Amino acid sequence: MEGGCLCGGVRYAIDLEEDDLADYCHCRECRRASGAPVVAWVQVSSARFQVTRGKPHSFASSPAARRSFCPSCGSQLFMIDEKQQSVGVPIASLDEPDGVRPRLHGWFGERIGWFDTKDELLRFPRHPPYDH
């Protein structure tokens, strides 16, 4: 699958496997980075992720992760864990986001009180089980 930023300056490709975890994240850092009440991510092994165009900038949003974004349009593009084993890609940045459906909610304990979804997915108060 391929995806990229709003202006098209940065593009990436992922080799998605059936057991890759897709989740909704309600943590404060994701909300602030996106300006949205929740972000839907898919996690892939760093060996199955590649930037194919452009050079994203990055920011250490926590001791555990670096977020990368387009230096021209500011679109959030991906997040890499501190060991560089797992890459989180915002599902909405994929060219075909309908092909990836979240299966759970992470960091539900930090969600905004007025935001709720009406699904029956598992809700984890903190970390969802996505370590590769």
Backbone as CSV, one residue per row, in Angstrom:
resi,resn,N_x,N_y,N_z,CA_x,CA_y,CA_z,C_x,C_y,C_z
1,MET,0.852,-1.177,0.000,0.000,0.000,0.000,0.891,1.232,0.000
2,GLU,0.349,2.310,-0.547,1.085,3.563,-0.594,0.274,4.676,0.039
3,GLY,0.986,5.718,0.417,0.332,6.874,1.000,1.266,8.056,0.990
4,GLY,0.805,9.156,1.571,1.653,10.334,1.613,0.945,11.525,2.210
5,CYS,1.604,12.651,2.075,1.125,13.887,2.680,0.116,14.597,1.775
6,LEU,-0.433,15.673,2.284,-1.438,16.455,1.566,-0.901,17.061,0.274
7,CYS,0.316,17.579,0.296,0.861,18.240,-0.896,1.530,17.275,-1.869
8,GLY,1.757,16.029,-1.465,2.386,15.039,-2.336,3.905,15.066,-2.311
9,GLY,4.496,15.935,-1.500,5.950,16.044,-1.440,6.635,14.856,-0.795
10,VAL,5.949,14.178,0.113,6.502,12.989,0.768,5.544,11.830,0.534
11,ARG,6.106,10.738,0.066,5.332,9.521,-0.187,6.002,8.361,0.526
12,TYR,5.219,7.339,0.856,5.759,6.150,1.498,5.044,4.918,0.953
13,ALA,5.635,3.764,1.218,5.036,2.477,0.859,5.153,1.553,2.063
14,ILE,4.113,0.760,2.299,4.154,-0.261,3.347,3.741,-1.592,2.734
15,ASP,4.329,-2.651,3.264,3.940,-4.006,2.901,3.076,-4.504,4.046
16,LEU,1.780,-4.400,3.878,0.832,-4.719,4.934,0.564,-6.222,4.988
17,GLU,0.581,-6.770,6.201,0.260,-8.173,6.411,-1.040,-8.271,7.207
18,GLU,-1.714,-9.371,7.080,-3.039,-9.543,7.689,-3.048,-9.349,9.201
19,ASP,-1.979,-9.747,9.882,-1.973,-9.640,11.342,-1.405,-8.321,11.865
20,ASP,-1.076,-7.357,10.986,-0.634,-6.044,11.448,-1.779,-5.372,12.190
21,LEU,-1.461,-4.771,13.316,-2.499,-4.195,14.163,-2.889,-2.800,13.697
22,ALA,-4.171,-2.595,13.535,-4.727,-1.272,13.249,-5.573,-0.894,14.458
23,ASP,-5.355,0.316,14.963,-6.064,0.738,16.161,-6.381,2.222,16.124
24,TYR,-7.310,2.605,16.990,-7.589,4.011,17.243,-6.760,4.415,18.448
25,CYS,-6.044,5.523,18.370,-5.286,6.006,19.512,-5.913,7.293,20.039
26,HIS,-6.151,7.305,21.334,-6.777,8.453,22.000,-5.783,9.249,22.846
27,CYS,-4.478,8.954,22.735,-3.505,9.610,23.610,-3.376,11.101,23.287
28,ARG,-2.916,11.829,24.276,-2.771,13.283,24.160,-1.819,13.664,23.021
29,GLU,-0.700,12.943,22.875,0.275,13.265,21.835,-0.331,13.112,20.430
30,CYS,-1.079,12.050,20.209,-1.714,11.853,18.892,-2.747,12.937,18.627
31,ARG,-3.515,13.289,19.662,-4.515,14.344,19.475,-3.840,15.665,19.122
32,ARG,-2.785,15.994,19.827,-2.094,17.262,19.572,-1.422,17.276,18.202
33,ALA,-0.788,16.169,17.823,-0.087,16.106,16.539,-1.045,16.189,15.356
34,SER,-2.271,15.691,15.545,-3.221,15.644,14.430,-4.271,16.743,14.476
35,GLY,-4.535,17.271,15.666,-5.635,18.221,15.813,-6.988,17.547,15.770
36,ALA,-7.009,16.238,15.973,-8.245,15.457,15.922,-8.452,14.745,17.264
37,PRO,-9.689,14.361,17.596,-9.933,13.699,18.878,-9.377,12.283,18.965
38,VAL,-9.057,11.679,17.836,-8.519,10.319,17.797,-7.796,10.140,16.458
39,VAL,-6.800,9.251,16.437,-6.090,8.938,15.193,-6.135,7.425,14.992
40,ALA,-6.478,7.014,13.791,-6.463,5.594,13.433,-5.103,5.282,12.807
41,TRP,-4.407,4.290,13.371,-3.065,3.907,12.945,-3.044,2.450,12.497
42,VAL,-2.063,2.117,11.677,-1.712,0.723,11.446,-0.219,0.608,11.735
43,GLN,0.151,-0.448,12.459,1.538,-0.682,12.857,2.142,-1.751,11.963
44,VAL,3.321,-1.458,11.405,4.042,-2.430,10.581,5.490,-2.508,11.057
45,SER,6.137,-3.584,10.752,7.558,-3.724,11.030,8.318,-2.679,10.220
46,SER,9.374,-2.115,10.793,10.148,-1.100,10.067,10.760,-1.669,8.787
47,ALA,10.958,-2.974,8.730,11.492,-3.604,7.519,10.484,-3.566,6.366
48,ARG,9.199,-3.323,6.684,8.152,-3.292,5.661,7.624,-1.884,5.409
49,PHE,8.448,-0.883,5.734,8.094,0.524,5.525,9.230,1.216,4.788
50,GLN,8.856,2.092,3.854,9.883,2.811,3.099,9.353,4.163,2.640
51,VAL,10.137,5.216,2.844,9.824,6.514,2.258,10.261,6.433,0.802
52,THR,9.351,6.741,-0.112,9.647,6.605,-1.536,9.863,7.941,-2.252
53,ARG,9.467,9.038,-1.620,9.679,10.364,-2.204,9.780,11.394,-1.095
54,GLY,10.670,12.326,-1.267,10.794,13.427,-0.332,11.577,13.077,0.916
55,LYS,11.738,14.066,1.760,12.469,13.883,3.014,11.641,14.490,4.152
56,PRO,10.985,13.627,4.940,10.191,14.152,6.053,11.075,14.699,7.163
57,HIS,10.539,15.604,7.934,11.167,16.063,9.170,10.613,15.220,10.297
58,SER,11.341,15.177,11.418,10.844,14.394,12.541,10.977,15.165,13.848
59,PHE,10.247,14.687,14.831,10.175,15.318,16.134,10.008,14.221,17.182
60,ALA,10.800,14.256,18.243,10.662,13.290,19.338,9.493,13.748,20.205
61,SER,8.335,13.156,19.997,7.141,13.565,20.742,7.094,12.968,22.139
62,SER,7.922,11.975,22.387,8.042,11.363,23.706,9.358,10.584,23.711
63,PRO,9.801,10.113,24.871,11.012,9.284,24.885,10.832,7.980,24.096
64,ALA,9.594,7.591,23.842,9.320,6.313,23.189,9.076,6.407,21.689
65,ALA,8.987,7.622,21.121,8.620,7.705,19.699,9.073,8.998,19.033
66,ARG,9.330,8.884,17.725,9.596,10.037,16.859,8.493,10.087,15.820
67,ARG,7.909,11.256,15.642,6.863,11.470,14.637,7.472,12.181,13.447
68,SER,7.111,11.741,12.269,7.613,12.372,11.045,6.469,13.033,10.311
69,PHE,6.787,14.154,9.676,5.781,14.959,9.005,6.394,15.625,7.790
70,CYS,5.535,16.096,6.882,5.993,16.781,5.684,6.476,18.185,6.061
71,PRO,7.687,18.565,5.626,8.178,19.903,5.954,7.456,21.013,5.188
72,SER,6.747,20.676,4.123,6.028,21.691,3.347,4.603,21.909,3.819
73,CYS,3.822,20.826,3.939,2.405,20.988,4.297,2.095,20.632,5.746
74,GLY,3.027,20.003,6.451,2.834,19.677,7.861,2.075,18.393,8.143
75,SER,1.673,17.662,7.107,0.922,16.420,7.331,1.710,15.425,8.169
76,GLN,1.043,14.846,9.178,1.641,13.776,9.964,1.714,12.534,9.076
77,LEU,2.894,11.904,9.012,3.088,10.796,8.084,3.324,9.443,8.731
78,PHE,4.129,9.402,9.774,4.398,8.135,10.447,5.080,8.391,11.777
79,MET,5.128,7.342,12.580,5.751,7.403,13.893,6.581,6.139,14.071
80,ILE,7.805,6.300,14.581,8.713,5.167,14.778,9.020,5.036,16.261
81,ASP,8.982,3.789,16.773,9.290,3.575,18.188,10.778,3.765,18.461
82,GLU,11.125,3.869,19.748,12.502,4.186,20.125,13.509,3.136,19.679
83,LYS,13.088,1.891,19.492,13.985,0.824,19.036,13.974,0.687,17.509
84,GLN,13.181,1.495,16.840,13.026,1.490,15.387,12.604,0.124,14.852
85,GLN,11.733,-0.539,15.611,11.212,-1.838,15.202,9.841,-1.732,14.568
86,SER,9.058,-0.751,14.991,7.680,-0.623,14.557,7.429,0.777,14.010
87,VAL,6.694,0.833,12.915,6.316,2.108,12.306,4.797,2.191,12.326
88,GLY,4.283,3.279,12.883,2.851,3.531,12.880,2.523,4.504,11.766
89,VAL,1.569,4.147,10.943,1.146,4.981,9.819,-0.305,5.392,10.037
90,PRO,-0.611,6.697,9.987,-2.021,7.098,10.100,-2.807,6.535,8.915
91,ILE,-3.826,5.769,9.210,-4.586,5.097,8.152,-5.139,6.098,7.138
92,ALA,-5.558,7.268,7.599,-6.137,8.258,6.690,-5.114,8.833,5.717
93,SER,-3.813,8.621,5.945,-2.802,9.101,4.998,-2.535,8.102,3.875
94,LEU,-3.146,6.917,3.957,-3.025,5.920,2.890,-3.845,6.349,1.674
95,ASP,-3.390,5.977,0.492,-4.153,6.266,-0.722,-5.492,5.543,-0.718
96,GLU,-5.529,4.341,-0.126,-6.752,3.550,-0.052,-7.031,3.161,1.404
97,PRO,-7.462,4.120,2.215,-7.665,3.837,3.640,-8.786,2.842,3.934
98,ASP,-9.709,2.645,3.009,-10.787,1.679,3.247,-10.269,0.258,3.379
99,GLY,-9.042,0.015,2.931,-8.466,-1.323,2.998,-7.942,-1.719,4.368
100,VAL,-7.932,-0.783,5.321,-7.415,-1.073,6.666,-8.455,-0.628,7.688
101,ARG,-8.912,-1.565,8.506,-9.952,-1.270,9.491,-9.391,-1.450,10.902
102,PRO,-9.493,-0.412,11.762,-9.033,-0.557,13.144,-9.767,-1.681,13.869
103,ARG,-9.024,-2.359,14.779,-9.583,-3.490,15.518,-9.703,-3.248,17.012
104,LEU,-9.172,-2.132,17.514,-9.254,-1.851,18.942,-8.977,-0.374,19.203
105,HIS,-9.153,0.029,20.454,-8.871,1.401,20.894,-7.711,1.348,21.892
106,GLY,-6.690,2.163,21.666,-5.593,2.291,22.609,-5.660,3.622,23.334
107,TRP,-5.089,3.648,24.517,-5.042,4.868,25.330,-6.440,5.443,25.559
108,PHE,-7.418,4.552,25.696,-8.795,4.993,25.884,-8.964,5.779,27.183
109,GLY,-8.093,5.538,28.143,-8.133,6.273,29.400,-7.809,7.752,29.248
110,GLU,-7.225,8.144,28.102,-6.904,9.544,27.847,-7.864,10.201,26.861
111,ARG,-8.914,9.515,26.473,-9.810,10.074,25.455,-10.481,11.351,25.953
112,ILE,-10.901,12.166,25.012,-11.655,13.370,25.327,-13.056,12.924,25.746
113,GLY,-13.554,13.451,26.849,-14.821,12.999,27.413,-16.012,13.081,26.484
114,TRP,-16.058,14.083,25.598,-17.216,14.231,24.716,-17.115,13.384,23.459
115,PHE,-15.948,12.719,23.255,-15.782,11.905,22.054,-15.983,10.437,22.397
116,ASP,-16.894,9.793,21.676,-17.122,8.371,21.883,-17.480,7.738,20.546
117,THR,-17.131,6.486,20.415,-17.523,5.736,19.226,-18.531,4.680,19.660
118,LYS,-19.354,4.276,18.751,-20.412,3.318,19.061,-20.063,1.915,18.586
119,ASP,-18.768,1.601,18.525,-18.373,0.263,18.093,-18.203,-0.657,19.301
120,GLU,-17.974,-1.910,19.042,-17.815,-2.920,20.094,-16.359,-3.374,20.213
121,LEU,-15.412,-2.570,19.733,-14.001,-2.949,19.763,-13.446,-2.901,21.185
122,LEU,-12.428,-3.726,21.440,-11.754,-3.713,22.736,-11.173,-2.335,23.003
123,ARG,-11.181,-1.946,24.270,-10.644,-0.651,24.687,-9.574,-0.877,25.747
124,PHE,-8.367,-0.407,25.451,-7.266,-0.531,26.396,-7.029,0.827,27.044
125,PRO,-6.966,0.890,28.388,-6.787,2.169,29.063,-5.463,2.844,28.699
126,ARG,-4.452,2.039,28.377,-3.138,2.575,27.989,-2.673,1.863,26.712
127,HIS,-1.484,1.287,26.764,-0.876,0.652,25.586,-1.717,-0.486,25.018
128,PRO,-1.982,-0.458,23.714,-2.551,-1.649,23.086,-1.408,-2.629,22.789
129,PRO,-1.708,-3.880,22.549,-0.651,-4.894,22.349,-0.129,-4.918,20.909
130,TYR,0.642,-3.898,20.510,1.099,-3.864,19.116,2.599,-3.958,18.937
131,ASP,3.358,-4.301,19.945,4.806,-4.402,19.772,5.150,-5.541,18.842
132,HIS,6.011,-5.221,17.880,6.462,-6.238,16.910,7.739,-6.883,17.398
